[in-house]
């Protein structure tokens, strides 16, 4: 066991020594140190930059008289800060450990001579100062790149959008801007805006009128910071297209000549041609960007007066009656009858027992007083039967438990006729919608129960 442990320790030590030697490296590994630049050129000597998107757009930036311009956009000035930033970024790229080292592998990373995402060529004095091909992007912060003439592909901290392949991506759009703090007034159509205390105020406001600050802000912004789509031309021939403008605005400055802005709608529609007296370029502006300028009128810059809300309509009162008298004279709602109340409170199920009770009351005959007296006398003369009262009571209970039949209207009439004449009040109550069921008087039992008992 000790011998085996010794062998394993020796192998481990050998591996550690080998790893240390590889880490220290030799001349071959020093080539890929991050300190070595990917491209070797002097940014100050570059006078032309060519950017191409494989099979799509391409643009050239040229340095003329110390200024960068875009020849494909009528020589419109390029954004000098953006161009300088691109050159500085390319000059600062360093080599790292290559992710591929063959021409076939470069094609797989889309960084080959014929298959690439973006090609950037830097020219100086007619010659090539450097060239780099950009390929696939492992993530949004890096891209695969290869210097022309080498098969090594590196992953560098760069994004394709930093090297746009269209001319409008490099235009210096600040060329048309007018500094607002140096403006004295703006005249457009029938509106005159004067700058006072750092704000643009509509001249000639009447009492009660209020300026629409939002509309004013949008109009001033569209005039002083125009957003154009493209350069449509340069020189007198191009500017002649807006000699008879549809819209014209004059911007007076605190110092210097005023700037005249002219706008002419294209015959095909969808855009306007635009020119500024501050330069000799003709531009194209979309209708969406022109909206505040196209709608510029004095009435648009004034807030519309708020409409008073109409008062609620008043009900016409009856002639000869005040509102209070009319309310008192209004008929009271009819009170629901007892069956209706029962139906409202308990629904159809609660109304059933009330209806059955009424039918039973109508079906039970009302006995005459004299007849009842005779029946009590006859019962007193008969010998007592103990079972009869109980039987009658049981039969009465069964009869009361059964619902009254609808086929006996005649019995109900006879029962109503049997009401004693001396009790009209009770008879009237019996005709009410929900009378209580009448009970038949029970015969009194004789005290002695014998035939010699006298008549009461």
Protein Blocks (a to p, Z undefined) as FASTA:
>chain_A
ZZmmmmmmmmmmmmmmmmmmmmnopaklmmmpckbcfbdcdfklpcbdcdddehiacddd
ddeehiacdfknoopacdfklmmmmmmmmmmpccdddfbfcfklmmmnopafklcfbdcd
ddeehiafbdcdddddfbfkbccdddehiabdcdddddfklmccbfklmccfklmpccfk
lcfbdcehjbccddeehiacdehiaehiacdfklmmmmmmmmmmccdfbdcbecjklmmm
mmmcfbdcddddfbdcdddddddddfkgoiacdddfkbccdcdddfklmmmmmmgcfklm
pccddddddddddddddehiafklmmmmpccdddddfklmmmmmnommlmmmmmmmmmmm
mmpccddfklmmmmmmmmmmpccdfklmmmmmmmmmmmmmpccdfklmmlmmmmmmmpcf
klmmlmmmmmpmbdcddddddddddfklpakbccZZ
